[in-house]
């Protein structure tokens, strides 16, 4: 049985996802179909794999390729942890604030219907509110990393922006100035005005007429402006960055929150923001799939963006200038730049356990022997360390493709049997009708 419960919900024998596609194909975005199909094939040996061999007992370990998809819970978990690790090493070692910009509940559907027009500038405008305040009030340019969440705790569409903001900034003379106050209550009204103007600016005249009542209601019912939250962070700077980084990059739902699936309904946990209590909700599978896939971002849409001194274009220059200033001022803010690279799977295992991946039988190390890739629809050996490894890889290819062909043949036989059974029932029904008609004529 597939250990990932989300895969069971989408692709088990009930075929919920395939039926969902047939029913709503004209309404589904092309990128949604692409990402879900990548998720379906994640961990499938037919997509390619690596061969590891134990140095002691020669135990074989086949490691399948992963999809690296934006919808895959398995891949996104590791990607989130790795991104947060690099983030906490790569930013200025100063206090940061976790700032959250939200909108009125009545406007969420507008952003869902016009996501292509609104979501990118929605992030930009939220950052602009913070940057403008710091540039005018403190005369500094802060560092800001913004992340877009489109989901709420119940998987409802609730677009809001999470920001990691430096509690300090670079002055025009490259001096670093610190501060520790964000007037988020004052920014609420500004943010409300910005969001309403954004919607009016991006929608057509006909579209504005359709949403005008909602815009007016959102303005009149939020006298203090839309909600802006900027709590003070406690603890070590690296711990702050690690926690906020993982939160900003997290998927719409963690597999651990899914409590039950019976083939027809899904039960999941969520935290109610109204009373702070943890609750459960059970919904039909079709509704669960619909809630989940609308949070898949459009192709090439960046849900994490960098601004100010963290902007990718000038980050290296800013670090260099600040490093020069801190040597003169003897205030150590950013460490000397060092090359940061992503860890391999073996490096992550070694950091977690204190030793490289080991064989569970003899606790010897595994050695990389080669890998197989999918080329032109066929599995081919991409690299083999020796002839023995090549022979082993070719044997695994035969085993994998043989199982696949057997499964396909069994599925075809089952489908043919069902079709034959259906034809048989139809033929029996026709014979029964003819007999009834014949009996009726004899009676008459």
C-alpha positions as CSV (number, residue, x, y, z in Angstrom):
1,X,0.0,0.0,0.0
2,X,1.2,3.5,-0.8
3,X,2.5,5.2,2.3
4,X,1.6,8.7,1.1
5,X,-2.1,9.0,2.0
6,X,-2.4,12.0,-0.5
7,X,-1.4,9.7,-3.3
8,X,-4.0,7.2,-2.3
9,X,-6.7,9.9,-2.3
10,X,-5.8,11.0,-5.8
11,X,-4.8,7.7,-7.5
12,X,-6.1,4.6,-5.7
13,X,-8.5,2.1,-7.3
14,X,-11.4,4.6,-7.0
15,X,-9.7,6.8,-9.7
16,X,-10.8,10.1,-8.1
17,X,-8.3,12.3,-9.9
18,X,-9.0,10.8,-13.4
19,X,-12.8,11.2,-12.8
20,X,-12.2,14.8,-11.6
21,X,-10.2,15.6,-14.8
22,X,-13.0,14.2,-17.0
23,X,-15.6,16.2,-15.2
24,X,-13.7,19.5,-15.0
25,X,-11.2,19.3,-17.8
26,X,-12.3,22.6,-19.4
27,X,-11.8,24.5,-16.1
28,X,-8.5,23.1,-15.0
29,X,-5.3,25.1,-15.6
30,X,-2.7,23.4,-17.7
31,X,-0.1,23.7,-14.9
32,X,-2.4,21.9,-12.5
33,X,-2.6,18.9,-14.8
34,X,1.2,19.0,-15.2
35,X,2.0,19.2,-11.5
36,X,-0.4,16.5,-10.5
37,X,1.0,14.1,-13.1
38,X,4.5,14.8,-11.8
39,X,3.2,13.9,-8.3
40,X,1.7,10.7,-9.7
41,X,5.0,9.6,-11.1
42,X,7.2,10.7,-8.1
43,X,9.1,7.7,-6.8
44,X,8.1,5.5,-9.7
45,X,11.1,3.3,-10.8
46,X,9.8,3.6,-14.4
47,X,11.0,7.3,-14.3
48,X,14.6,6.3,-13.4
49,X,16.6,5.3,-10.3
50,X,20.1,5.1,-8.7
51,X,21.8,2.0,-7.6
52,X,23.6,1.9,-4.2
53,X,25.5,-1.2,-3.0
54,X,26.5,-2.0,0.6
55,X,30.3,-2.4,0.9
56,X,30.0,-5.1,3.5
57,X,27.2,-7.5,2.7
58,X,26.6,-6.2,-0.9
59,X,22.9,-5.5,-0.2
60,X,21.3,-3.6,-3.1
61,X,19.4,-0.3,-2.6
62,X,17.4,1.1,-5.5
63,X,16.7,4.8,-5.0
64,X,14.0,6.2,-7.4
65,X,14.1,9.6,-8.9
66,X,11.9,12.2,-7.3
67,X,9.7,14.7,-9.2
68,X,10.8,17.9,-7.4
69,X,7.2,19.1,-8.1
70,X,5.5,22.1,-6.5
71,X,2.5,19.9,-5.5
72,X,4.4,16.9,-4.2
73,X,4.3,16.7,-0.4
74,X,7.3,14.4,-0.2
75,X,9.6,16.6,-2.3
76,X,8.3,19.9,-0.9
77,X,9.1,18.9,2.6
78,X,12.8,18.3,1.9
79,X,13.0,21.4,-0.3
80,X,11.5,23.5,2.4
81,X,14.0,22.4,5.0
82,X,16.9,22.9,2.6
83,X,15.7,26.4,1.6
84,X,15.3,27.4,5.3
85,X,18.8,26.1,6.1
86,X,20.4,28.1,3.3
87,X,18.3,31.2,4.1
88,X,19.5,31.3,7.7
89,X,23.1,31.3,6.6
90,X,22.7,33.7,3.7
91,X,20.9,36.7,5.2
92,X,22.2,39.4,7.5
93,X,22.6,38.2,11.1
94,X,20.3,40.8,12.6
95,X,16.9,40.6,14.1
96,X,14.0,40.1,11.7
97,X,10.3,40.6,11.9
98,X,7.7,38.2,10.5
99,X,5.1,40.5,9.0
100,X,1.8,39.3,7.6
101,X,-0.5,41.3,5.3
102,X,-4.1,40.0,4.8
103,X,-7.2,41.1,3.0
104,X,-11.0,41.2,3.7
105,X,-12.8,37.9,3.4
106,X,-15.2,39.2,0.8
107,X,-12.3,40.0,-1.7
108,X,-10.8,36.5,-1.7
109,X,-13.0,35.3,-4.6
110,X,-11.9,38.2,-6.7
111,X,-8.3,37.2,-6.3
112,X,-9.2,33.6,-7.1
113,X,-11.0,34.5,-10.4
114,X,-8.3,37.0,-11.5
115,X,-5.2,35.4,-10.1
116,X,-3.1,36.0,-13.2
117,X,-3.8,39.8,-13.0
118,X,-3.5,40.3,-9.3
119,X,-1.3,37.9,-7.3
120,X,2.1,39.2,-8.6
121,X,1.4,42.8,-7.9
122,X,-0.3,41.9,-4.6
123,X,3.1,40.8,-3.3
124,X,4.8,43.8,-4.8
125,X,2.4,46.2,-3.2
126,X,2.7,44.6,0.2
127,X,6.5,45.0,0.1
128,X,6.1,48.6,-1.2
129,X,4.1,49.6,1.9
130,X,6.9,48.4,4.2
131,X,9.7,49.8,2.1
132,X,8.1,53.2,1.7
133,X,7.7,53.6,5.5
134,X,11.3,52.7,6.2
135,X,12.7,54.8,3.5
136,X,10.8,57.9,4.6
137,X,10.9,57.4,8.3
138,X,14.4,55.9,8.8
139,X,16.1,56.8,5.5
140,X,17.2,53.2,5.1
141,X,16.7,50.4,2.6
142,X,15.7,47.2,4.5
143,X,16.0,43.6,3.4
144,X,12.7,41.9,2.6
145,X,11.9,38.3,1.6
146,X,8.2,37.9,0.7
147,X,6.3,34.7,0.4
148,X,2.7,34.3,-1.0
149,X,0.3,31.9,0.7
150,X,-3.1,31.4,-1.0
151,X,-4.4,28.9,1.5
152,X,-6.1,29.1,4.9
153,X,-6.1,26.3,7.5
154,X,-9.2,24.7,6.0
155,X,-7.7,24.8,2.5
156,X,-9.9,27.7,1.6
157,X,-8.6,30.4,-0.8
158,X,-7.1,33.1,1.4
159,X,-4.3,35.1,-0.3
160,X,-1.9,36.8,2.2
161,X,1.7,37.8,2.2
162,X,4.3,36.7,4.7
163,X,7.4,38.8,4.9
164,X,10.8,38.4,6.6
165,X,11.9,42.0,7.2
166,X,15.3,43.1,8.6
167,X,15.1,45.2,11.8
168,X,17.6,47.5,10.3
169,X,18.7,48.8,6.9
170,X,21.4,50.3,4.8
171,X,21.8,54.1,4.7
172,X,22.9,56.0,1.7
173,X,26.5,56.2,3.1
174,X,26.4,52.3,3.4
175,X,26.2,52.4,7.2
176,X,23.9,49.9,8.7
177,X,21.2,51.4,11.0
178,X,19.1,49.2,13.4
179,X,15.6,49.8,14.7
180,X,13.0,47.7,16.4
181,X,9.6,49.2,15.8
182,X,7.0,48.5,13.1
183,X,3.8,50.6,13.3
184,X,1.6,47.8,11.8
185,X,-1.6,49.4,13.2
186,X,-0.8,52.6,11.2
187,X,0.0,50.6,8.1
188,X,-3.4,48.8,8.1
189,X,-5.2,51.7,6.5
190,X,-2.5,52.2,3.9
191,X,-2.7,48.6,3.0
192,X,-6.4,48.6,2.7
193,X,-6.2,51.6,0.3
194,X,-3.5,49.9,-1.7
195,X,-5.4,46.6,-2.2
196,X,-8.6,48.4,-3.3
197,X,-6.7,50.5,-5.8
198,X,-4.9,47.5,-7.1
199,X,-8.2,45.7,-7.9
200,X,-9.7,48.8,-9.6
201,X,-6.5,49.3,-11.6
202,X,-6.1,45.7,-12.9
203,X,-9.7,44.8,-13.7
204,X,-11.6,45.9,-16.8
205,X,-14.6,48.3,-16.6
206,X,-17.0,45.4,-16.9
207,X,-15.2,43.4,-14.2
208,X,-15.1,46.4,-11.9
209,X,-18.9,46.8,-12.2
210,X,-19.3,43.2,-11.1
211,X,-17.2,43.6,-8.0
212,X,-17.9,47.2,-7.0
213,X,-20.4,46.2,-4.2
214,X,-17.8,43.9,-2.7
215,X,-15.1,46.7,-2.8
216,X,-17.5,49.1,-1.1
217,X,-18.4,46.6,1.6
218,X,-14.8,45.7,2.3
219,X,-14.0,49.4,2.7
220,X,-17.0,50.2,5.0
221,X,-16.7,47.2,7.2
222,X,-13.0,47.6,8.0
223,X,-12.7,51.0,9.6
224,X,-9.2,50.3,10.9
225,X,-8.0,48.9,7.6
226,X,-7.1,45.3,6.6
227,X,-5.3,43.2,9.1
228,X,-1.5,43.6,9.4
229,X,0.5,41.5,11.9
230,X,4.1,42.0,12.9
231,X,5.0,40.3,16.2
232,X,8.4,40.7,17.9
233,X,10.5,37.6,17.5
234,X,12.2,35.9,20.4
235,X,15.3,33.7,20.7
236,X,18.4,33.1,18.6
237,X,18.5,34.9,15.2
238,X,19.2,31.6,13.4
239,X,16.3,29.9,15.1
240,X,14.0,32.7,14.1
241,X,15.1,32.6,10.5
242,X,14.8,28.8,10.4
243,X,11.3,28.8,11.8
244,X,10.0,31.7,9.7
245,X,11.7,30.3,6.6
246,X,10.0,26.9,7.0
247,X,6.6,28.6,7.6
248,X,6.9,30.8,4.5
249,X,7.7,27.9,2.2
250,X,5.3,25.3,3.7
251,X,2.8,23.4,1.4
252,X,-0.9,23.9,1.6
253,X,-1.4,20.8,3.8
254,X,0.9,18.5,5.6
255,X,0.2,14.8,5.2
256,X,0.2,14.5,9.0
257,X,-2.9,16.6,9.1
258,X,-4.9,14.1,7.1
259,X,-6.5,11.8,9.7
260,X,-8.7,9.5,7.7
261,X,-9.7,8.5,4.1
262,X,-12.4,5.8,3.5
263,X,-12.6,6.0,-0.3
264,X,-15.4,8.6,-0.4
265,X,-14.5,11.2,2.3
266,X,-11.4,12.8,3.7
267,X,-11.0,14.0,7.3
268,X,-8.3,16.5,8.2
269,X,-7.3,18.6,11.1
270,X,-7.1,22.4,11.2
271,X,-6.7,25.1,13.8
272,X,-9.6,27.5,14.0
273,X,-8.4,31.1,14.0
274,X,-11.5,32.2,15.8
275,X,-11.1,30.4,19.0
276,X,-7.6,28.9,18.6
277,X,-8.8,25.3,19.0
278,X,-7.9,22.4,16.9
279,X,-10.8,20.9,15.0
280,X,-11.5,18.3,12.3
281,X,-13.5,18.5,9.1
282,X,-14.8,15.7,6.8
283,X,-15.5,16.5,3.2
284,X,-16.1,14.5,0.0
285,X,-13.0,13.6,-2.0
286,X,-14.0,15.7,-5.0
287,X,-14.3,18.8,-2.8
288,X,-11.0,18.0,-1.1
289,X,-9.2,17.7,-4.5
290,X,-10.8,21.0,-5.7
291,X,-9.7,22.9,-2.6
292,X,-6.2,21.5,-2.8
293,X,-5.3,22.0,-6.5
294,X,-6.3,25.7,-6.7
295,X,-3.3,26.5,-4.5
296,X,-0.9,25.1,-7.2
297,X,0.8,28.3,-8.5
298,X,0.8,29.1,-12.2
299,X,3.8,28.0,-14.2
300,X,7.0,30.1,-13.6
301,X,5.2,32.1,-10.9
302,X,7.6,32.7,-8.0
303,X,5.9,32.4,-4.6
304,X,9.1,33.6,-2.9
305,X,10.6,37.0,-3.9
306,X,13.5,39.1,-2.7
307,X,13.5,42.9,-2.2
308,X,15.7,45.8,-0.9
309,X,19.2,44.7,0.1
310,X,18.1,41.1,-0.4
311,X,17.3,41.7,-4.1
312,X,19.2,39.2,-6.1
313,X,20.7,41.9,-8.3
314,X,22.4,43.8,-5.5
315,X,22.6,41.4,-2.6
316,X,26.3,40.6,-3.2
317,X,27.2,44.3,-3.5
318,X,25.3,45.2,-0.4
319,X,27.1,42.4,1.6
320,X,30.4,43.7,0.4
321,X,29.7,47.3,1.3
322,X,28.4,46.4,4.7
323,X,31.4,44.1,5.4
324,X,33.7,47.1,4.6
325,X,31.7,49.4,6.9
326,X,31.6,46.9,9.8
327,X,35.4,46.5,9.7
328,X,35.8,50.2,10.2
329,X,33.0,50.5,12.7
330,X,33.8,47.2,14.4
331,X,30.2,46.2,14.4
332,X,29.8,42.6,13.1
333,X,26.5,42.2,11.3
334,X,27.2,39.9,8.3
335,X,29.8,37.2,8.2
336,X,32.4,36.9,5.5
337,X,30.7,35.6,2.4
338,X,31.1,31.8,1.9
339,X,29.9,29.5,-0.8
340,X,26.5,28.0,0.1
341,X,25.4,24.9,-1.8
342,X,22.6,22.5,-1.5
343,X,23.3,19.3,0.4
344,X,23.0,15.9,-1.3
345,X,20.7,13.2,0.1
346,X,23.8,11.5,1.7
347,X,24.9,14.7,3.3
348,X,21.5,15.3,4.8
349,X,21.4,11.8,6.3
350,X,25.0,12.2,7.7
351,X,24.0,15.5,9.3
352,X,20.9,14.0,10.9
353,X,22.5,10.7,12.1
354,X,26.2,11.6,12.4
355,X,27.2,9.1,9.7
356,X,26.6,8.4,6.0
357,X,23.7,6.2,4.9
358,X,24.4,2.7,6.3
359,X,23.1,-0.7,5.6
360,X,20.6,-1.9,8.2
361,X,21.9,-5.4,8.0
362,X,25.7,-4.9,8.6
363,X,25.9,-1.1,9.2
364,X,28.5,-0.7,6.4
365,X,28.4,2.3,4.1
366,X,26.5,2.3,0.8
367,X,28.5,3.0,-2.4
368,X,27.1,4.7,-5.5
369,X,27.4,2.3,-8.5
370,X,25.3,3.9,-11.2
371,X,21.9,5.1,-12.4
372,X,19.2,4.6,-15.0
373,X,17.3,7.3,-16.8
374,X,14.2,7.4,-19.0
375,X,15.1,8.3,-22.5
376,X,12.6,8.3,-25.4
377,X,10.2,6.3,-23.4
378,X,12.7,3.6,-22.5
379,X,14.9,3.0,-19.4
380,X,18.6,3.1,-20.3
381,X,21.7,2.9,-18.2
382,X,23.1,6.4,-17.9
383,X,26.2,5.5,-15.9
384,X,27.7,2.3,-14.4
385,X,30.8,2.2,-12.3
386,X,31.8,-1.2,-13.6
387,X,30.6,-4.1,-15.7
388,X,29.1,-5.8,-12.7
389,X,27.1,-2.7,-11.9
390,X,25.9,-2.4,-15.5
391,X,24.7,-6.0,-15.5
392,X,22.9,-5.4,-12.2
393,X,21.2,-2.2,-13.5
394,X,20.1,-4.0,-16.7
395,X,18.6,-6.8,-14.6
396,X,16.7,-4.3,-12.5
397,X,15.4,-2.6,-15.7
398,X,14.1,-6.0,-16.9
399,X,12.5,-6.7,-13.6
400,X,10.8,-3.3,-13.5
401,X,9.6,-3.3,-17.1
402,X,8.4,-6.9,-16.7
403,X,6.3,-6.1,-13.7
404,X,4.9,-3.1,-15.5
405,X,4.0,-5.1,-18.6
406,X,2.4,-7.8,-16.4
407,X,0.3,-5.2,-14.5
408,X,-0.8,-3.6,-17.8
409,X,-1.7,-7.0,-19.2
410,X,-3.7,-7.8,-16.1
411,X,-5.5,-4.5,-16.3
412,X,-6.4,-5.1,-20.0
413,X,-7.7,-8.6,-19.2
414,X,-9.8,-7.2,-16.3
415,X,-11.2,-4.5,-18.6
416,X,-11.9,-7.0,-21.4
417,X,-13.7,-9.3,-18.8
418,X,-15.9,-6.4,-17.6
419,X,-16.7,-5.5,-21.2
420,X,-17.6,-9.1,-22.0
421,X,-19.7,-9.3,-18.9
422,X,-21.6,-6.1,-19.8
423,X,-22.2,-7.4,-23.3
424,X,-23.5,-10.7,-21.9
425,X,-26.0,-8.9,-19.6
426,X,-27.1,-6.7,-22.5
427,X,-27.6,-9.8,-24.7
428,X,-29.5,-11.6,-22.0
429,X,-31.7,-8.6,-21.6
430,X,-32.5,-8.5,-25.3
431,X,-33.3,-12.2,-25.3
432,X,-35.6,-11.7,-22.3
433,X,-37.5,-8.9,-24.1
434,X,-37.9,-11.0,-27.3
435,X,-39.4,-13.8,-25.2
436,X,-41.8,-11.4,-23.5
437,X,-42.9,-10.1,-26.9
438,X,-43.4,-13.6,-28.3
439,X,-45.4,-14.7,-25.3
440,X,-47.5,-11.6,-25.6
441,X,-48.3,-12.4,-29.3
442,X,-49.3,-16.0,-28.4
443,X,-51.6,-14.9,-25.6
444,X,-53.3,-12.4,-27.9
